[in-house]
Amino acid sequence: MAVPNYQAKCMDSRNILTILAAEGVQFLLSGEGKVPLSSCYGKTTCLLFSANWCRPCKTFIPKLVQLYDTLRARYEKIEIVFVSFDHNENEFKENFKSMPWLAVPFDVNFNRRLLNMCHVKHLPSLIPLTWDEITSIDQEDLIGLIEDHGVEAFPFTRSRREELKAIDAAKLEGGTLEDLLAHEGRNHVENKDGRKVLVSDLVGKTIGLYFGAHWCPPCHTFNSQLLEAYNEIMTTSKEQNCFEIIFISTDRDLYEFDLSLKSMPWFAIPYLDKTRRDLCRIFSIKAIPSLVLIGEDGKIVGTNGRAIISLYGAKAFPFTQSKLGELEVALEKEGDSLPRHTKDTKHEHLLKLDMAKAYVCDSCKQRGRFWVFSCDLCDYDLHPTCIEETS
C-alpha cells in the first residue's frame, strides 16, 4: 500500500540524548510524570515528530500505538519519544494523552531546532536512534515500513527491512497459495453471504486476484467484464470449479467493501485483514482495477489480467502464454479470411474491417469482440457473421 515518502536522518541515541541534555532538557515526560533521559538507554528508541493538527499524523498515530503496545506486551525493548509541533502547550498536553510513550517537554524553539538537526521534512516522521549505525535504517522510510509490515518491521534495522523484502520476493516468485492468501490467524476466504472456503481447497485451480474498489468508476466497468468471463468459464469449462477469483479490496472503509462484494459471486480477503495491504505491496499495485493471474501450479501467470479479460474474455482461459498465442494465431487466421472492405444491404456506406476490444452489433444488438466491420462516416458496427453483402 503506497504512503507518502517520509524521510529523516538517523542519529545515534547517545548523541541525541546528549544533545537534549546540553540543550537543558533534564528529563522526559510520561503519562505518570517525569523520567530520566537514561531510561532510553539499551532500547530501540525512535523520535516521533508529530502534531494534532496534522491529518496524516491522526491517521498514523493509532497504528503506532497498536504497534507499541504489542511490542511492549512481548517485552521488547522499545521506546518512542514524542517531539510536539502542536500550536501551544495545552494542545500538546491534550495530544500526548493518547500516547503511551515518552515526550520531550514542550518548547517551540527547541523542538524546531531539533527538527532541523534531524533534517525532518514532513510530519509525521519517525526517526530510529540506534547504537549501531551500520545496521540502522538511514534516510529510509520507517513510517512506510511500519505501514506495510506492522510489528514485523521491528527492530527497524536495515537487515530486517531486507529480510522482509526477501519474504515478499519469495511469495511472488514461488510461494504457495497459502503463503499468499492465508496466515496463522486465518486459513480461509469468504463471500458476500459469509460462506467460507479453505485456501487449501483452492490449490490446483486457476486463481485471479482482483484488486478493486467501489469508489473507482473503471472498476465498475471492468467488474462487468470480469463477471461475464467468470460465468462463462464456470459454465462451459470441461473441468468443474477450475477457476476462482479472490477480491482484494482497496475500498476506503468496511461499508464500501460490503457494497463492492454485493455485486460479486466470488470470494474475498476480509476487509480488516492486513493481507489486503500485503498483496498490494507484493504485486506493486499502483492502479486499479488490476487482475493478477495465478496458474494451477501456484505460479504467477501474469499481472496483466485486466487487459487479457478486456480483450479476450473467457476465450483466454486458463490465461497461459500458450493459450494467448493460440488465440493470436486463430484471430490472424480469421482476419485473413475476411475481406478488407464490404458493402452491406442494411447500410448505405462502405464498411471497413477493423479490430475492437468490445462493441455492440447494430444488426443483432449483441456484444462482439475482435473483428468488426465498421463505418468511417457514422457510428455503425456489424459482426462479420451479420454481413449481408450487396450483389
Disulfide bonds with the S-S distance in Angstrom:
none
